[in-house]
Amino acid sequence: MLDVKNLSFNYGPIQALKDVSFQVNKGEIVTMLGANGAGKTTLLKTISGLQKPSQGLIFYNNEDITALPPEKIVQKRLIHVPEHRQVFSTLTVTDNLFLGAFHHYKKSGKKEIYNSVEKVFELFPILKERKDQLAGTLSGGQQQMLAVARALMAKPELLLLDEPSLGLAPLIVKEVLLYVKNLRDEFGVTVLLIEQNVNASLKIADRGYVMSHGSIVKEGTSAELLDDVEVREAFLGQTVN
């Protein structure tokens, strides 16, 4: 579904991505691991068209989308949920959801959009309870659910999720990551996940890649990475003799 080839990106003289190549297959949850500053967020921004690579190619469903603007990429149902949630704080929960469907609103019509809202409320019941509440007054966990729910309104085939558990309590982290797994299992959404909770993300993912200093340095199945000595010592805080 997603094929990234030799992708590089520079912030001025600083090379943030260096010849990054990887794939995400339809129906997978793939997690991208790495320390802060490894280039993970930059990678997602480049895939979703928010910034243009200095070199390399991005193929989505066998189509070259490297030069497409973000709004055209969204129309192809590749949806990015950025870090720090970024909900529209002065709008209600329901209005945030409607904005998620903006790019296909005219084509789908009101009835289909309202049906989509109800499906989202089934997945996130707390949002239905808060549907008329301003998004900025929600808890951190509820705002994260709203950010994911808004993305679902865009009918994603591939969802790019950047640190969905950032700043959340451990109990809420488990709940959010369970929702991520349900997106794949129940809704058929393919997911590329960046997640600070490495152990939890590998438990729901099929495969993973490890980034360091803008490059991918390791890859494997979730089981392989969980058993990898370097991964366990660097990310899980386990000392392996």
C-alpha positions as CSV (number, residue, x, y, z in Angstrom):
1,M,0.0,0.0,0.0
2,L,2.8,2.4,0.9
3,D,6.3,2.2,-0.6
4,V,8.8,4.8,0.4
5,K,12.1,4.8,-1.6
6,N,15.3,6.5,-0.6
7,L,13.5,9.5,1.0
8,S,15.7,12.4,2.3
9,F,14.7,15.7,3.8
10,N,16.7,18.7,5.0
11,Y,16.0,21.5,7.5
12,G,18.4,23.9,6.0
13,P,21.9,22.4,6.5
14,I,20.6,19.7,8.8
15,Q,19.7,16.4,7.1
16,A,16.6,15.0,9.0
17,L,15.9,12.0,6.8
18,K,18.7,10.0,5.0
19,D,17.7,7.5,2.3
20,V,14.7,6.1,4.2
21,S,13.1,3.1,2.5
22,F,10.3,1.0,3.9
23,Q,6.9,-0.5,3.0
24,V,3.5,-0.9,4.7
25,N,1.2,-3.6,3.3
26,K,-2.5,-3.4,3.3
27,G,-4.1,-4.5,6.5
28,E,-1.0,-4.1,8.6
29,I,-0.2,-2.1,11.7
30,V,3.5,-1.0,11.3
31,T,5.2,0.9,14.1
32,M,8.2,3.2,13.6
33,L,10.4,3.3,16.7
34,G,13.2,5.7,17.6
35,A,14.4,8.2,20.1
36,N,13.3,11.8,20.1
37,G,14.9,13.6,17.1
38,A,15.3,10.4,15.1
39,G,13.2,11.7,12.3
40,K,9.9,9.9,12.8
41,T,7.6,13.0,12.8
42,T,9.5,14.5,9.9
43,L,8.9,11.2,8.0
44,L,5.1,11.3,8.5
45,K,5.0,15.0,7.5
46,T,6.8,14.2,4.3
47,I,4.6,11.3,3.5
48,S,1.4,13.3,4.0
49,G,2.7,16.2,1.8
50,L,3.2,18.8,4.6
51,Q,6.8,19.1,3.5
52,K,8.6,18.1,0.3
53,P,11.6,15.7,0.3
54,S,14.9,16.7,-1.1
55,Q,15.1,13.4,-2.8
56,G,13.3,10.0,-3.0
57,L,9.9,8.8,-4.0
58,I,6.6,8.0,-2.2
59,F,4.2,5.5,-3.8
60,Y,0.7,5.0,-2.4
61,N,-1.4,2.2,-4.0
62,N,1.2,2.1,-6.8
63,E,0.8,5.8,-7.5
64,D,3.6,8.3,-7.1
65,I,2.3,10.9,-4.6
66,T,5.7,12.6,-3.9
67,A,4.8,15.9,-5.4
68,L,1.1,16.0,-4.4
69,P,-0.1,18.7,-2.0
70,P,-1.7,17.6,1.3
71,E,-5.3,18.2,0.2
72,K,-4.8,15.9,-2.8
73,I,-3.2,13.2,-0.6
74,V,-6.2,13.4,1.8
75,Q,-8.6,12.8,-1.1
76,K,-6.8,9.6,-1.8
77,R,-7.7,8.5,1.8
78,L,-4.2,8.7,3.2
79,I,-4.9,10.5,6.5
80,H,-2.4,12.0,9.0
81,V,-3.2,12.4,12.7
82,P,-0.4,14.7,13.9
83,E,1.2,14.8,17.3
84,H,-0.3,16.9,20.1
85,R,-3.8,16.1,18.8
86,Q,-4.5,19.5,17.3
87,V,-8.3,19.5,17.5
88,F,-10.3,22.7,16.8
89,S,-10.6,23.7,20.4
90,T,-13.3,26.4,19.9
91,L,-15.6,24.1,17.9
92,T,-17.8,21.4,19.3
93,V,-17.0,17.7,19.1
94,T,-19.6,17.3,16.3
95,D,-18.3,20.2,14.3
96,N,-14.7,18.7,14.5
97,L,-16.1,15.5,13.1
98,F,-17.9,17.2,10.2
99,L,-14.6,19.0,9.3
100,G,-13.0,15.6,9.0
101,A,-15.4,14.8,6.2
102,F,-14.9,18.1,4.4
103,H,-13.1,16.7,1.4
104,H,-15.9,14.3,0.4
105,Y,-18.9,16.2,1.9
106,K,-20.5,17.2,-1.4
107,K,-19.9,13.7,-2.9
108,S,-21.2,11.8,0.1
109,G,-24.1,13.9,1.1
110,K,-25.5,14.7,4.5
111,K,-27.2,11.3,5.1
112,E,-23.9,9.4,4.7
113,I,-22.0,12.0,6.8
114,Y,-24.4,11.7,9.6
115,N,-24.2,7.9,9.4
116,S,-20.5,8.1,9.6
117,V,-20.8,10.3,12.7
118,E,-23.0,7.6,14.4
119,K,-20.4,4.9,13.5
120,V,-17.7,7.0,15.1
121,F,-19.8,7.5,18.2
122,E,-20.2,3.7,18.4
123,L,-16.4,3.3,18.5
124,F,-15.9,6.2,20.9
125,P,-19.1,6.4,23.1
126,I,-17.6,9.1,25.3
127,L,-17.6,11.5,22.3
128,K,-21.3,11.0,21.9
129,E,-21.8,12.0,25.5
130,R,-19.7,15.1,24.8
131,K,-20.9,15.8,21.2
132,D,-22.0,19.4,22.0
133,Q,-19.0,20.2,24.2
134,L,-16.2,22.4,22.9
135,A,-13.2,20.3,22.0
136,G,-10.9,22.4,24.0
137,T,-12.7,21.5,27.2
138,L,-12.2,17.7,26.7
139,S,-9.5,15.8,28.7
140,G,-6.3,14.9,26.9
141,G,-7.5,11.3,26.3
142,Q,-10.8,12.5,24.9
143,Q,-9.1,15.0,22.6
144,Q,-6.9,12.2,21.3
145,M,-10.0,10.1,20.6
146,L,-11.5,13.0,18.8
147,A,-8.4,13.5,16.7
148,V,-8.6,9.8,15.6
149,A,-12.4,10.0,15.2
150,R,-12.1,13.1,13.0
151,A,-9.5,11.2,10.8
152,L,-12.0,8.3,10.5
153,M,-14.5,10.7,9.1
154,A,-12.2,11.2,6.1
155,K,-12.6,7.5,5.3
156,P,-8.9,6.5,5.6
157,E,-7.4,3.5,3.9
158,L,-4.1,4.3,5.5
159,L,-3.8,6.2,8.8
160,L,-0.6,7.9,9.9
161,L,-0.7,8.2,13.7
162,D,2.0,10.3,15.4
163,E,2.4,9.7,19.2
164,P,-1.3,9.1,20.0
165,S,-0.5,8.4,23.7
166,L,1.7,11.5,24.2
167,G,1.0,13.1,27.6
168,L,-1.7,10.6,28.6
169,A,-2.0,8.6,31.8
170,P,-1.0,4.9,31.5
171,L,-4.5,3.6,31.7
172,I,-5.7,5.9,28.9
173,V,-2.7,4.9,26.8
174,K,-3.8,1.3,26.9
175,E,-7.3,2.4,25.9
176,V,-6.1,4.5,23.0
177,L,-3.8,1.8,21.6
178,L,-6.7,-0.7,21.9
179,Y,-8.8,1.6,19.7
180,V,-5.9,1.7,17.2
181,K,-6.0,-2.1,17.0
182,N,-9.7,-2.1,16.5
183,L,-9.4,0.3,13.6
184,R,-7.5,-2.4,11.8
185,D,-9.4,-5.4,13.0
186,E,-13.0,-4.0,12.7
187,F,-12.7,-1.2,10.1
188,G,-9.9,-2.6,7.9
189,V,-7.7,0.6,8.3
190,T,-4.0,0.1,7.7
191,V,-1.9,2.0,10.2
192,L,1.6,3.4,10.3
193,L,2.2,4.2,14.0
194,I,4.7,6.3,15.8
195,E,4.4,5.6,19.5
196,Q,6.6,6.5,22.6
197,N,5.3,3.4,24.4
198,V,7.5,0.9,22.5
199,N,6.4,-2.2,24.4
200,A,2.7,-1.4,24.0
201,S,3.0,-0.5,20.3
202,L,4.9,-3.6,19.4
203,K,2.2,-5.7,21.1
204,I,-0.4,-4.4,18.7
205,A,1.8,-4.1,15.6
206,D,2.6,-6.7,13.0
207,R,6.0,-5.3,12.1
208,G,8.3,-2.5,13.1
209,Y,11.2,-0.3,12.0
210,V,13.8,1.4,14.1
211,M,15.1,4.9,13.1
212,S,18.2,6.6,14.3
213,H,19.6,10.0,13.2
214,G,17.2,10.1,10.2
215,S,17.9,6.6,8.9
216,I,16.2,3.2,9.4
217,V,18.8,1.0,11.2
218,K,16.7,-2.1,12.0
219,E,13.5,-3.8,11.0
220,G,11.6,-7.0,11.9
221,T,8.4,-8.5,13.1
222,S,7.1,-7.3,16.4
223,A,8.2,-10.5,18.1
224,E,11.7,-10.2,16.7
225,L,12.0,-6.6,17.8
226,L,10.7,-7.4,21.3
227,D,13.4,-10.1,21.6
228,D,16.1,-7.9,20.1
229,V,18.8,-7.0,22.7
230,E,19.4,-3.5,21.4
231,V,15.7,-2.7,21.2
232,R,15.2,-4.0,24.8
233,E,18.1,-2.0,26.2
234,A,17.5,1.2,24.2
235,F,13.7,1.4,24.4
236,L,12.4,-0.9,27.1
237,G,14.9,0.0,29.8
238,Q,15.9,-3.7,30.1
239,T,19.6,-4.5,30.7
240,V,20.4,-7.8,28.9
241,N,23.6,-9.6,30.0
